[in-house]
Amino acid sequence: MPLTYRFTTPVYPAEILYINCIPQYSCTNDCLFCSRPRHAPTENIYEKKAGTSLHLAQQPTVDEIIRAIEINIRPTDKEIAFVGLGEPLQYLPTVVEVLKYIKKRHNVKTRVDTNGTATCTYPDAAAQLASYLDEIRISVNATNAEDYRKLCRPRHPNAFEHVVSFVQQCVARGIDTYVSFVVGFELSRTREEYKKFAESLGVNEKHILLRKYVKSIE
């Protein structure tokens, strides 16, 4: 199973080992702008750049992920990040155990990219992550619940409120917290609106990421 991979661009250098723990591209949202496959592997921009399929038939165990890390990590790696096509923090217990292992065995930065809905299932998610996670990047993508519902089509009720709370909890716990918003999409707000909203959550101005919308592969 493709449990680790690399994704080299001018912005993201090769010294990052990415972990994929997401079975069948599963996610708690169904965002209108997202090009992830919904059911079976299909060509998409992310996997094309990564040079590998990220489809997992089933959820990997902690031991399987650790084994993949030890096989594929390089002495020059500076970061290990949980990123994939879907939502990694659906599997918070697995992520926490792997992060704990990484911090014991490797001198690298740890990171998770997430849609921020973890507290819908795990109310203490930020507390569980805080001791082992250096950086978190949370895709917020909206400034109010109605826009979020239309754009991100969440599976959980009150998802936007959970995302907002999770951002604030991560900041309070001392995790280096970034938030991102997609711009250039039909439901997007202005850059200034996103910036003002993120700052109201306690996010540092330098940690506000505006991601340009990229169309799916036709």
N, C-alpha and C positions, 0 to 999 in steps of 0.2 A: 504494500500500500504506500502511496506517496505521502508519507508523514512529515518529511522535511523537503524543502526546496529552496532555490535561490532566485532572486528577482533583481537583476542589475540594470539600473538606469543612472543617468547623471545625478539624480536626486537621491536615489537609494543605492549606495555602493555595495560591492560584493561581500563585504565583511559582515553580512547579516545572514543568519540561518533562520529561515522561517519554519514554523511548526504548523501543520495542518491536523486538526483533531475533529473536524466537522464531517460527520457522515452524510452522504447523499445531499450535499449542499444545503443542509437544513438551516433555517433562519427563523427568528421570531417576527420578522417584518417581511413585507413583500413590496419593497420600494419601487416606484414607477421608473426610476432612473437606473436601476441596477441591472447589469447584464449577466448576473450569475444564472446558470442553468437551474431550472426548477425541479426537474425530475431525473433526467439522464444526461450524460455528458454531451455537450454540443460546443461548437467552436465559440470562444469568447475572448475578449481582449486580454483579460488578466492571465488566463492559462497560456495564451499565445506568447505573452511576454515572459512568463515564468518557464516556458518550454516544457511543461508537463501537465498532465491531467491531475486535478485535485479531487477527483471523485473517489470517495471511500464507501465501500459497501456497508460497513458497520463502524461503530464508534471504536477507536483504538483504546487499548488499556494504557495505564500509566507506564507499565514495563515496556510495552511496545514503543511508546514515544521516546522513552529514555534510551532504549537500544538504538533507535534511529538517530537520536542526537549524538550518541557516542560514535556511531559509524561515520557520520557526515560532518561533524564539527571540525573546524580548522584552527590551527594555532593563531591565525591572524583574525579570527572572528571577534568582533567587538560587541555584538548584540545578538540576542535570540528573541524572536518575536512570534507571538501567536497571531497569525493572520491567515485567513482562508476565504473561500467563497461561501459565506454563511456567517453564523454567529457563534464564536468560540465559547463565550461565557454561559451558553446553555449548559455547558459541561464544566461548570465552575470547580467541583471537587477534583476533577482530573487536572484542570489547569493549575490549581493551587499546589497539588502534589508535585507536579512537574516543575513548577517555579521553585518550590522548596528544594528540590534536588539540584536544579541548576545553580542556585545560590550557594549550595554546599560544595559543589564540585568545580564550578567554572567562574572565572573572574570576567564576566560580561554583563552588559546592561540587559535588563529584561523589559519586554514591552508587550502590550496587548492592544489590538485594534478591535473595537467593539461598537455595537449600536447603542449600548448603554441601557438596555432593558433588563439587565441582570437581576435587579432588585424585585422585579415582578415575580421571580421564583425564589431568589435568595436575598432576603431583606438585609443581611449583613455582608453582602458581597464585597464592599469596599474594605471593610474591616478584615475580611479573610485575605484579601490581596495585598494589603498595605505592607506587610513584613517582607514580602518577596518580590514585589513589582516596583520597578523604577519609573516606568512611563506608561501612560494609558492614553489612547487616542479614541475619542468618543464621537461617532457620527451623529450629530444632533439634527441638522438639516432643516429645522423649522424654529420659529420663534413663538409659536402658540399651538395649542392642542388641536385646533381645527385644521390648520395647515399640515400638521404632523400626520393627522389621520388620513388626509387626502393623499399626501405625498408618500408616506412610508407604509401605509396600510398594515398597522401592527396587529398581531394575533392577540396580544394581551390587552385587557381594558386598562384605561388610565395610563397607557404606556408613556405618553409624553411627560406626565407628572413624575413617573419613575425615572425617566432619563434625566430630567432636571435635578431631581434629588440625588441621583447617582453622581452626576458631575460635581455637585456641591460636596458630597461625602468624600469623593476622591481628593478634591482640593484640600478639604479639612484634614484628611489623613496624611497629607504630605506627599502623595503620589504626584509626579510631574504630569499634570493633566492638560491635554490638548483637546480642543473641540473642532469639529469640521462641519462645513456646510457646502452643499453642491450649488454652484452658481451657473447661470446660463441655461437652466431648465425652465420649463413653462411655468412652474409654480414657485420659482425662486423669488426671494426678497432681495433688497439691495444689500450691497456689501456693508454699508453703514448700519443698517438694521441688524444684521448678523453680529457685527462687532459690538454694538451697544448691548445686545441681548447677552452675548457671551460674557462681557465684562460684568453684567449684573449678577452673574452666577459666581463671580470671583475668579474668573479665568484671566490669566495674564494676557495682555494684548498680543505679545509675541507668540502666544500659544493658540491663536485663532487661525485655523487653516481654511482657506476658501478653495475648493476643488472644482475645476472647470468640468462641466458636464461633457462626457464623451459618449457618442452614440454607440449602440451595440453593433457588432458585426452583422451585416445583413445576410 
